[in-house]
Amino acid sequence: MRPRVPSTVVEGLLYALIAFGPFAFGGVEPWSRAAIEVLALALALACFLKGRPAGSVAGSYFWLFPAAVAAFGCLQLATPVLPGAPRPLWPFTAAPYETRKAVMLWGACAAVLWSVPRVVVTPDGARRFMRVLFGVGVALACLGLAQRATGTDRLYWIRIAPKATTFGSYYNCDHAADVLLMALSAGLGLFYARPGRLLAGGMLLLVLGLATCAAQAAFLAVPLAGAAMAFLGAGFASSAGGRRLRAGAALAGAALTVFFAYYHVVASADAGALIDRSVMGRLSIYGDALRWWRDAPLFGTGLGGFETLYPSYQDLALLGTAQHAHSDWIEFALDAGLFGAGGLLLAAVLAAWSATRSWHAARSSEMRSLIGGALAAAVLFAAHALFEFSFQIPANAILVCAVAGFLLSAPSWADKSGERPPETPPSSGAALLAAGYCLVLARAAVLPAVAAHHAGLGGEPTARVVALARASALDDDPAFVSRLAASAYRAAMQREDYSLLRLSLRYALAAAERRPFNTDDLYLAGTVLWRLQRAEDGRDLLVQSDKIRFSRFSARRETAAQRQNRKLSALRALNLAPPAPVKR
């Protein structure tokens, strides 16, 4: 007996996945990230049980690119490295736990990219997909505008988001701008296909939402994406000369956009004008990233490990911490090296080529408009990713993969003449095997969320120790072990209990072993040893924590004292330094 899955089930799972992530805080919290990954697995399983093939060769096999990235992350996990250890000439990771999380996200992206070309196989399905994408963006814009109108920065008027510029359900307005840009592109495609007042009103709301977000990177991405679309659409010209002229104008427009943006920043800095802090922070991170990449150029330092290793390369002039590189393209080059970055660029070029072919070949003007809108959405995301870490937000990553899968499905519905491909459901044995495999992966996705729930329970320090111990038993997140050590230390200080001090030392050393590039755990272990009257051992750990660096070379950063001495020397040379105090 072969399983039967209705078409409404697979479409419902797809649209639930598209709509859930953006309104679940972007999927950045453990529970929402787990829900996104489980929904992606359920969608892939439903498509497999339905047995419907993809409508094109690209749609059948393109999912192998994100699957290859996940496999590459598994290779990195096979070789974790320690501070000061020589780097091997094969894939490795300096942040095993973060790499495992990245592997799960890339696996979910592969599941979505495999499923969408098997779900959207008819013109009606294509229209529904674009309407859902457009509707999600309009709903997000309405939510964000309502929050700004009421003067609150709380998400859903309930959740506080300190030190963040929120919009709608997103902690960061730049990441909400991604969804608005893609929805606006979908709306333009729908409007060109079938104009209507409702579509025009929705697009006006999206434009107002983008203006309210005031995301500079998104504004810069618009002309770059426009130039890219003009280049991809040059083939619509009737003559070879016209095609060359359009392509050349598009490239010139992109070059002028980059030139004037760079010139504005440099000229403002040279004139001594105040430059936006986010712009200068990005430029500082990009410079640090170049030095970082030189230390592991071929295979990178591990997927998802930016926050772990960046302190080893951070210029001391950049105050604060950075969790991401503020450029997905640069961060992926650091994580996976030339090998991974080259594969990602190849995948982007092949996807653009396949989508452009479908765009040019479509004989239906309505379907051509839908393809153009989806292609513009994907190009806008890629252009915005030059200056933002949009792909590190799970909801946005799933959304752009769904758009890519929609473009790869175009050959089956672009001319409105293709019939729905025949379905061949798998055998009962294959269905059970696939269901078991998905259950294993779903358990791996859910456990971090359950552990985070236990770790978030409040109470006195002793109760916190018990809750964190349960969390670390469910998920080997080093942060849980580190917080467990800190809670045990606080409880020991309240009760003057040496057994709790020894427990804190045990977990602090375990946390330092799990994330060896983090100095906080070694500092805590050294402090506990001082409290336990083992001053020499504590001093050794404190000294060791000051030496932890990933770079294989000597420190190339200028310390604050060195910078101050250099400035004083320059002032003395100009006779501007204050006179030295006279000793009496």
N, C-alpha and C positions, 0 to 999 in steps of 0.2 A: 504493500500500500504506500503510495507516494503522498507527501504532505501537500495541501492546497492552501495557498495564502491569497486572499483577495487583494486586488489592486489598491483598494481604499486603505488597506492596512499599511502597505509600504509607503504610499503617499502621505498618509497621516503621520507616520514616524518621521519622514523627511521634513515635513513642515513643522512638526513639533520640535525637532532638533534645531531648525533654523530660527524659530521664534523664541525658544527657551533661553538660549545662551545670552543674547543681548539684554534680556530683562532679568537675568539672574546675576547681575553685577559683572557681566562679561565672562563669567565662568572662572574668575580668579580665586574664588574661595574653594576650599577642599570639597564641600558638598556639591557645589554647582559644577565644578570640574569633573567630579565622579559621575554626576548625572549626564553630562555631555558625553563622556566616554562610553557610558553604558548605553545611551540612546544610539550612538554611532554603531556600536556592536550589534544592538538589536536590529537596526536598519540593515546592516550587512547580512545578518542571519536571515531576515525576512526575504531579502532579495535572492539569497542563495536557495532558500526553500521554494520560492516562487519559480525559479529556473528560467527567468527571462534573460536572453542575451542582450548585450549592448548593441546599439545600432551602428557602430563604427569600430574600426580596428583601434583607433586611438582611445576610444571610450572603453574598449575591452582591456587594454594593457597599460594605460597611463598611470594607474594606481601603483604600479611597480616602483615609480620614483619615490613617493613618500615611504613605501614599504622598504625600499633600499636604504633610506636614511635611518629608519628604525633598526634595520639589521646592522648598519654601520655603528649605531649607538651600542648595540649588543656587543660588537667587537671591541669597542672602547671599554666597555665594562669588564672585559676579560683581563685588562691590564690597568689597574689603578696605580697611581704614582704618589710618591711622598715628597715633601719639601727637600730640596737639595739633592734628590736622586737624579741620576742621568735619565734623560728622556729616550725611550726606545724609538726605533725607526719604523714603527707600525702603530696602528690606532691605540690610543690610551685615553684615560680620563683622570682628571684631578678632582672630580666631584661625583662620585658614584651615585649617590642618592638623587641628585639633580638630573643626572643622565638617565636614570631609570624613569623619572617623571617625563622627561622629554621623549623617551622612546614610546611611552604610552600615548602621548599626544600625537606623535607622528603616526602611530598605528591607527588612532582614531581618524586622522586625516586620510590615511590610505583607505579605511573602510568607507568613508563618505565618498571619496573619489571613485571607488569601485562601484558604489551603489547608485549614484545619481544617473549615470548613463543608462542604467537598467530600470529606473523609475520614470524618467521623463523621455517618453518614446513617441509621443503624439503631439500635434499642434495644440490641442487643448491642454495637455500637460505642460507644454512650454508656456502657454499664457498663464496658467495657474502659478507656476514657479515664479515668474516675474511679478505677478500681482502680490504674492506672499512677500517677496523680497521688498517690494515697494511699500507694502503695508507695514512691515516691521519698522522700516525707517521712519515712516510718517508717525506711527505710534510713539516711537522713541523721541522724535522731535516735539510732539505734543506734550509728552511727559516732561521733557527738559524745559520747554518754554513755560509750562505751568509752574514748575518749581522756581524758575527765575522770577516769574511774575509775582509769586508770593513771598519772594525775598528769603528763601531758605536754601541752605547748601546741604540739607539732609537728603539722602537717597530715600525715595518714597516717603518723604517727610518724617522718617523714623530713624534711619541709620545715620550716625554721625561719621563724616569722612574728614578727619583732621589732616591739615597740611596738603589738601588736594583741591583741584578745581573740578568740581563734579558737573555732570550733565546727564539728566535722565537717570538711568540706572547704572551709569558708569562712574567709577571713581575718578577717571581722568577724561577731560573733555576731548583730548586728542584722539583717544580710542573710540569715543562715541562718534567723532567726526568721520571715522572710517565707515561706519555703518550708514551714516547720512549720505556720504559721497556715493557709496555703492547703490543705495536706494534711489538717489537722485538720477543716477545713470539708468537704472531700471525704469524709472518713471519717464525719462526721455524716450527710451525705446518703446514703451507702451504708448506714449503720446504720439510719436511718429507713426506707429502702427494704426491706432484708432484714437484721434484727438477727442478730448472731452473736458468739460469744466471741472469735474471731480479730480481728474488727473492734474490739471493746471493748479487747482487749489492745494493739492498734496505737495506738488513740487515747490510752490511758494512757501509752505510750511517748512520744507526741508532746507530751502535757502535761508529762511529766518533762523532755523536751528544752527546751521553752519556759521552764520554771522554771530549768533550768540556764543557759540563755542569759542570763536576767535582763535582757532588753531592755526598758527602761522605755517606749520609744516603742511597742513592740508591745503592752505591757500597756494603755497609754492608747488604742491603736487598737481594742481589743476592745469596750469599751462604746460607742465612737462607731460602730463597724460594727454592733453590736447594735441601736442606735437607728435606724440607716439601714435595716437589714433589717426592723425593726418598721414603719417608715414605708412601705417598699415592699410589705410584706405586709398593710397595712391593708385592702386590697381583698378579703381573704378574709372579712371580717366580713359578716354576713347583712343588716345594715341600714345605711342612710346615716349614722345617728347613731353606730353602732358604728365605722364607718370613720373618721369625723371624730375620735372619741374616741381611737382607736388612733394616728392620725397626729399628733394634738396631743400625746399622751403621748410619742411617739417624739421629736418635736422638743424637747419640754421636757427629756427625758432627755439628749439631745445637748447642749443649752444648759447644763444643770447640770454635765455632765462637763467642758465647757470652762471654766465659771466656777470650779469647785472646783480644777481643775488650775492655772489662772492665779492664783487666790487663794492657793493653797499656796505657789507660788513667790514671789509678792510679799510675803506675810506673813513668810515665812522670811527673805527679804532684808532687810525692814524691821527684823526682830528681831535682825539681826546673826548669824543662824545660817549655818553652812557649807552651801552649796548645791552640788549635784553639778556638777562641772566641765563635763560634757557639756551640761547644761541651760543654764548661763550662757553657754557658747560658742555654742549655738544662738540664744539670744536676742540676743547681740551680732551674729551673722551676719545675723539677720533685720532688725535695725535698719540695718545697713550696706546690705542689699539694697534697702531702701526708697529710700535716697539714690541708689543706683546706677540703679534703675528710672526715677527722675525724669529722668535724662540721656538715656534712649532708650526712651520709654514705648510707642511704637507698634509697632516691629518688632524690638526687642531688639538685642543686641550680637553675636549669632552663636551658633548651636547648639554646645554643648560648650565654650564659652569661659570658664566660670566661673573656673577656676584661673588663667587668663591675666590676667584683669582684676581679680580680687578684691583684690590688693594695692593697687590704686589707691583703694579705698574702705575697706579694713580699718581698724578702730579700733585704735590702738596699745595699748589696754588688753588686747586679745586677743592673747596670745602664741602663736606657732606659725603654721602655714600651714593653709589649708582648701582642699581640692580640690573640694568640692561644697558646696552651700548647706544640706545636711541637711534639705531639703524639696524633693521633686521638683516640686511645684506652684509654689513660689517660683522655683526655678531655671529652670523652663521659661518663666515670665513674664519673667525676665531675658534668657533666650536668644532668645525669639521675640516679646516684647512683648505688648501687648494683643491684637494680631491673632492671634498664635499661641495665647495663653492662652484667648482666647475660643473659638477653634476646638476646643481640647482639652476645654474645659468642655462645649461643645455635643456633642462626640462622646461624652463620658462620660454625659451626660443621655440622649442617644438610645439608647446601648447599654443603660443601665439600664431605660429605658422598654420597649425591645424584649424584653429578658430577663424583665422583670416581667410583660409580657403573656403570654409563653409559660408562665411559672410559674403564672399564674392560670388560663389556659385549658386546661392539661393535664388530661385526664380520668383518666389513669393515676396512681395514688398513688405507685407506684414511680418513674416518670419525674419526677413533681413533686418528689419528694425529691432526686433527682439534680440537677435544675435549681436547687432551693433551696441545695444544698450548693455548687454552682459559683458561684452568685450571691453567696453569703456569702464565698467565697474572693476573688472580684474586689473586693467591697466592703472586705474587710479589707486587701487590698493598697493600695487607694486611700486608706484611712484611715491606714495606716502611712506612706504616702508623704507625708503632711502633715508628718512629723517626721524622715524619712529619705530618702536618695537611692537608694531601692531600684531605680528604673527605670534608673539609670546602671550597674547590674550586669547585663551582657548576659544571663546565664542567667535572672535574675528577670524581666527585660523580656520575654523570649521565653515564659516560663512564663505570665505574666499575659495575654499576647496569645493564647496557646493556650486559656486558660480563656475569654477573651472570644469567641473563635471557636467554642468548644463551646457557649456560651450562644446565639450567633446561629444555630447549626445546630439548635436545639431544635424548631422547627416541623416538621421532617421526621421526628422520632421520638418526640415528646412523648406521643402517644396510642397508640403501639405498632401503629398501623394503617397508617401510611404505607409505601408501597412504595419500594424503592430507585429513584431517578430513572434514566431511560435515559442511557446514555453515548454520546457522539459524539466519538470521537478526532479530533484535527486532521489535516489533510493532511500529507503528507511534507514539503512545503516549509515550512509553518508550524512543524512540529516541528523541522526543522533550524535555522530562524531563531531559535526559542526556545532551542534548545540552544546555539547560538553566543552569544546574548546572555547566557545564564547562565554560560558559560565566561569571557566577558569580565569579568563581575562577580566570579566566583570568583577570577580572577587578581588583581583589585584587592583582594580580601579576604585572599589568601594572601601577597602580597608583603610586607606589614608583618611577618608572622610570620617569614618567611625573613630579612628584614633584622634583626629583633630577635635571631635566632639568631647572625648574624654579629657583631652589636654586643656580644653577651654572651661572646664568646670571650676568654679571658685571654691572658696573656703579658707580655713586656716592653713598655715604652711604644711602641717603634717598631712592634712587631707589632700593638699595639692601634690605632695610627694606620691601618695597612693594613686591619684588620678593620672599623674604623668607616668608612673610605672606601668599602669594599664595601657596607656597610649603607646609607650615605647615597645610593649610586648606585641601590639597589633601592627605597628609600622616602625621600621628602623630609621625614622627621621632623626638625624643628629640633633636637630633643634629641640626635640622632646627630651633627649638625654641631657642636653645642656641646661634646659630649664629645670629638669629634675635635680641636677646637681646644685643649681642656685637655690631652689626651694628647700632642699635639705640643709644647705648652709644657713639660710635664714632661720629655719626651725632650730638648728643647733645653737645659733646666737641667742634665740629667745630662751631656750631651756638650759643652755650651757651643757649640752649633751655631747660627749666625745664620740659616742657611737654614731650619732647623726653626722658629725664632722667626718668620720671615716667613710660613711656612706656617700657624703658629698664628694670626697676625694676620689672614691671609686668611680662614680659616674662622670666626674669632670675629666678624669683620664680616659674613660671610655669615649666620651664625646670628642676629646682631642684626637683619639685614634680614628674615629669615624670621619671627622672633617679636619684633617691635619693642617690646613692652611688658615684656620681660624685661631686667633690668638686669645680670644676671650676665655676659652676653656682652660688653656694653660695658665693664664693669669689667676683664674679661680683656684686651680689645683695648687699653684704656688702659694696663694693666700692661705688655703687650708693647711698646708704643710707648716707655714709659719705659726698658725694657731696651735698646731700639734707639737710645737717645740722642735721642729725639724727645719731650722733656718737654712742650713746649707742646701738641703734638697729643694726647698722652696726657692732659693736664689737661683739654683740651676734652671728650674722651670721658667722663672721670669726672664732670665737671660736668653733661654731658648726661644721664648715667645717673641723676643725682639729680633731674632735672626730668621724667622720664617719668611721665605720669599720663594716664588716660583722661578724667577729668572735664573738661568744658569751662569749669568755673568755677574760682575760686581754691581753694587747699587749705582744707578745712573741718575738718581733723583737728587735734586738739590734740597738739603734740609733747610728748615726755617732759620737756623743759626747761620748757615753758610750764606743764605740769601741776604740776611741782615748785614753781615760783614761786608758782602760785596757792595751793597748799597752805601754803607758808610765809607768804604774806600773810594767809591765814585764821588761822593759828596766832598770828601777831604781833597780830592784832586781838583775840585772846582772851588775850593775854599768856602764851601757852604755848610760844612759839618759844624756842629756846636763844639766850642772849645772844651778840651778835657778839664775836669775839675782839678784845682790846684791843691796839692797836699800841704798841710800845715803841721 
